[in-house]
């Protein structure tokens, strides 16, 4: 099939009712779920949920830098970044070693597509960070249900594992 001069090949053959581009019946439950997720996201955005998460992220960062003076380094810009993600390196410990030392938190040492790989993140390397700092990277992600108490507990466990 050609649309505006671009040849398209269907992923699943059939679907004459869709001009041969899509076979099967639309997933109504998935469409409704996507609409509900969009409504929830819009309400959360309108109510300032991102500001609450940003404040929690910054509180976690502050707790870590206070408890481990001079050892915690932010990987990335200080301002223009996602409100729910804190990517840091802690001098003296590799990220995977820190996570091995505490099972009380769920975190990652790199992007999700590189989990389990003890190599410096290609992104952090491209940003010019030395390999040691890239290997020390710890990515902490907060969610809409994260609480201040959970942030305090996470900071406590990270500091204990890094000490």
HELIX and SHEET records of a PDB file:
HELIX    1   1 UNK A   16  UNK A   18  5                                   3    
HELIX    2   2 UNK A   28  UNK A   46  1                                  19    
HELIX    3   3 UNK A   49  UNK A   67  1                                  19    
HELIX    4   4 UNK A   95  UNK A  101  1                                   7    
HELIX    5   5 UNK A  112  UNK A  114  5                                   3    
HELIX    6   6 UNK A  122  UNK A  126  1                                   5    
HELIX    7   7 UNK A  131  UNK A  135  1                                   5    
HELIX    8   8 UNK A  148  UNK A  162  1                                  15    
SHEET    1   A 2 UNK A   2  UNK A   3  0                                        
SHEET    2   A 2 UNK A   6  UNK A   7 -1                                        
SHEET    1   B 3 UNK A  72  UNK A  74  0                                        
SHEET    2   B 3 UNK A  85  UNK A  90 -1                                        
SHEET    3   B 3 UNK A 137  UNK A 141 -1                                        
END                                                                             
